[in-house]
Amino acid sequence: MSRLDRLLELTRINTKASAQMPSDIPEKIAIALIKAEEKKAKYGVIVGLICIILGFILSIIGVAGIINWNFKVGNYVNNSLMNASPGVVLIFIGFFIIWVTTLKITIENNK
């Protein structure tokens, strides 16, 4: 079993399906792409957790402020957060960063 096959087996177990990567690309390029996606996911989790922790700290120490957040995407998603403290908004931002940078690799085998 080659190094690429072992990496591909690991990614099938631990990833969500999103980006499509054909199986006929060279092994070095595939490994570089997988490592880059993994690095992005690690940094996203780190930054997201820092935002969440800072948001909790701001909420606990009682930093006051009013943030009105209205978010709408077409007719499907409508989100509003009225009179929220900066800590709560930072927590939402941290969760969003983690959600966006989740590891997404799919290997398509056309054999």
ChimeraX attribute file (.defattr): number of C-alpha atoms within 10 A of each C-alpha:
attribute: neighborCount
match mode: 1-to-1
recipient: residues
	/A:1	5
	/A:2	8
	/A:3	11
	/A:4	15
	/A:5	11
	/A:6	10
	/A:7	14
	/A:8	18
	/A:9	12
	/A:10	11
	/A:11	19
	/A:12	13
	/A:13	8
	/A:14	10
	/A:15	13
	/A:16	13
	/A:17	12
	/A:18	11
	/A:19	12
	/A:20	11
	/A:21	15
	/A:22	13
	/A:23	15
	/A:24	12
	/A:25	9
	/A:26	10
	/A:27	14
	/A:28	11
	/A:29	10
	/A:30	19
	/A:31	15
	/A:32	11
	/A:33	14
	/A:34	21
	/A:35	13
	/A:36	12
	/A:37	16
	/A:38	18
	/A:39	14
	/A:40	15
	/A:41	20
	/A:42	16
	/A:43	14
	/A:44	22
	/A:45	21
	/A:46	15
	/A:47	17
	/A:48	24
	/A:49	18
	/A:50	15
	/A:51	22
	/A:52	22
	/A:53	16
	/A:54	18
	/A:55	22
	/A:56	17
	/A:57	13
	/A:58	18
	/A:59	18
	/A:60	10
	/A:61	9
	/A:62	12
	/A:63	12
	/A:64	12
	/A:65	10
	/A:66	10
	/A:67	14
	/A:68	12
	/A:69	12
	/A:70	10
	/A:71	11
	/A:72	10
	/A:73	8
	/A:74	7
	/A:75	6
	/A:76	6
	/A:77	8
	/A:78	10
	/A:79	10
	/A:80	11
	/A:81	13
	/A:82	11
	/A:83	11
	/A:84	15
	/A:85	19
	/A:86	20
	/A:87	24
	/A:88	18
	/A:89	18
	/A:90	21
	/A:91	22
	/A:92	15
	/A:93	18
	/A:94	23
	/A:95	17
	/A:96	13
	/A:97	20
	/A:98	21
	/A:99	14
	/A:100	13
	/A:101	18
	/A:102	17
	/A:103	24
	/A:104	18
	/A:105	21
	/A:106	19
	/A:107	18
	/A:108	12
	/A:109	9
	/A:110	7
	/A:111	5
